[in-house]
Amino acid sequence: MSYLVLARKYRPRSFDALVGQEHVVQALANALTQGRLHHAYLFTGTRGVGKTTVSRILAKSLNCTGADGQGGITASPCGVCNACRDIDAGRFVDYIELDAASNRTVEEITPLLDQAVYKPVVGRFKVYLIDEVHMLSNTAFNAMLKTLEEPPEYLKFVLATTDPQKVPATVLSRCLQFNLRPMGARTVQEHLAHVLAAEGISAEAGALRLLARAARGSMRDALSVTDQAIAFGGGELVESAVRDMLGAVDRSHAIRLIEALAACDGRALLAEADALRVLGLSAAGTLEEMADLLQQMAVAQAVPDALDTSEPDALAASRLAPCLAADVIQLLYSMALHGRGELSLAPDEHSGLVMVLLRMLAFCPPGSQTTRELALPREKPAAAVAAPNRVSALEVPVQRLAVTGAPAAVARPPTVAVRVAERTPPPWVDADLGDEGVVEALECATSVSDAAQGPVRDVASGVEAPASPAVIPTALGDRWADVVDAMVRVGSITAMVRELAQQSQCLSMDEDTSRAVWVLQVDRETLRARAQCDKLEAALRQHLGTDLRLDVRAGTVVDTPALRNTAERERRQRQAEKIIHDDAAVRSLMDQYPGARIVPGSVKYQ
């Protein structure tokens, strides 16, 4: 007896056995049960998702007579009557399959339409399946329009295509269209496990994951490549053997590449690329693995609970997620996707991969793996916090209070205002909280530590929020910040010149000579352009009324007007959150409805 491949042996013979197309099964089953039968159906979707299979099951449902020969139209064909067995065997005279890819002309479609006037020979309905219907010529489509619109009551059209955009709108409007979706990798993996268990073949979970990913959403492709893997592995599926057969890149290579990027280690990055070349692994597969790992890292940062920690890949993503900033992960992911498209343009695949990795390294900032923290100077609280008056939280202007867990009957609860959106101070900035209030606000807003840096914890929600860059105040920083603020207020510096001033740290102000020399330090190269430095120098001369020369140097900054503004905005935000968190009305509402909480991010100052 000849061997029957898995894709044919395990082709679903009923709607209950169909995998991954529940939306189509539900619609067709309900239509069959209620007798609301359309005269033409169009099934669309990529290869191997079940278009022909659904057509055959539909034909059996329409013509099934039941095991006792007395059955009618049903959503659960018996599979044992003559009609069901003949349709499965491909010999039912009233079920006709036409391949439009090889029968696309009007001369070849006309005989089929001519037979439509004759009633079924043995079945209840005559069913025409036209596969790859988009391949028909325009004249063939036009020839079938009238019959397709008003067929005899015993005739049903079933059209299948992988490219519905090429089907004329006049045909689409006459059909009930169902889009069969690509199978999810988890769905394919579970079905493969079921098939292999029925075959009595042992398989490792890692091997099934590789086969499911290689299928690209096609169940037929998954079963076909599983057949190949069974032959390759001698009757068993081992992850290492399946990986060798597919030429798939091991996830450990992607992990080492991401680690090298996070450490800005170009030597380790190129060494790993050379190792991939020696092993003969695909550059496209490497970038695909990196993109998949970066996507999981982004999920781990945004929604940690969304990752399945039982998966080894998810554990690696959770471990690597803190090593890169969120914006860097997004940038590297985009480079990995676009890099795959550029490989065909490179002199060879390996050099193309190396250039993509070097591009990632060039855009991966040093120290991006560290999380920075807001640090206000403890020794100068008066400079960091304007001494506000103590006010009740009820006096704070509010917009909305986002509390979850409370019943819908609370129509208009007290409301709370909003995150930092502008540079303008909030209305209550001049209120007096007293000395205790200043210290309390500082403790709430900042977490100053010389030993470690980390994210700032949201006092209202209990979740960690991104922290601002650290500010290390200097003696010259106060004067420089005052000068920059004054020039900004009067409008003497704008655009890039204003940005240069705000992003600069003042290192010295030598005013003992006839011509004063001010030394500034900027870390961004684009801001150190000669034209912008000259404009800032001219603005300083006019503002101060003295002859002054400006010396702009490159270097890391720790005390700039921009950093001070950012720290101040964060302080005000934390203060606003604490005011709302301690408000008596808010606390009473949360106590009244157990489980209610302030939604993180909903408290913002104006």
Salt bridges, closest charged atoms under 4 A:
ASP86 OD1 - ARG91 NE 3.11
ASP88 OD2 - ARG13 NH1 3.49
ASP88 OD1 - LYS60 NZ 3.00
GLU97 OE2 - ARG56 NE 2.88
GLU132 OE1 - HIS134 ND1 3.47
GLU149 OE1 - ARG174 NH2 3.05
GLU150 OE1 - LYS146 NZ 3.79
ASP163 OD2 - LYS166 NZ 3.59
GLU199 OE2 - LYS9 NZ 2.78
ASP221 OD2 - ARG47 NH2 2.99
GLU239 OE2 - ARG243 NH2 3.06
ASP250 OD2 - ARG243 NE 3.41
GLU259 OE2 - ARG319 NH1 2.98
GLU272 OE2 - HIS253 ND1 2.60
GLU272 OE1 - ARG256 NE 2.98
ASP274 OD1 - HIS350 NE2 3.49
GLU288 OE2 - ARG216 NH1 2.90
GLU288 OE1 - ARG340 NH2 3.98
GLU289 OE2 - ARG213 NH1 2.96
GLU289 OE1 - ARG251 NE 2.68
ASP292 OD2 - ARG251 NH2 2.51
GLU311 OE2 - ARG186 NH2 3.61
GLU311 OE1 - ARG209 NH1 3.39
ASP313 OD2 - ARG251 NH1 3.88
GLU342 OE1 - ARG359 NH2 2.95
GLU440 OE2 - LYS578 NZ 3.04
GLU443 OE2 - ARG378 NH1 2.98
GLU464 OE2 - ARG457 NH2 3.29
ASP478 OD2 - LYS380 NZ 2.51
ASP478 OD1 - ARG564 NH1 2.57
GLU499 OE2 - ARG524 NH1 3.47
GLU511 OE2 - ARG479 NH2 3.05
ASP534 OD1 - ARG530 NH2 2.96
GLU537 OE2 - ARG541 NH2 2.77
ASP547 OD1 - ARG515 NE 3.56
ASP551 OD2 - ARG553 NE 3.09
ASP559 OD1 - ARG564 NE 2.69
GLU568 OE2 - ARG571 NH2 2.55
GLU568 OE2 - ARG572 NE 3.10
GLU570 OE1 - ARG574 NH2 3.98
GLU577 OE1 - ARG574 NH1 3.30
ASP582 OD2 - LYS578 NZ 3.02
ASP582 OD1 - HIS581 ND1 3.43
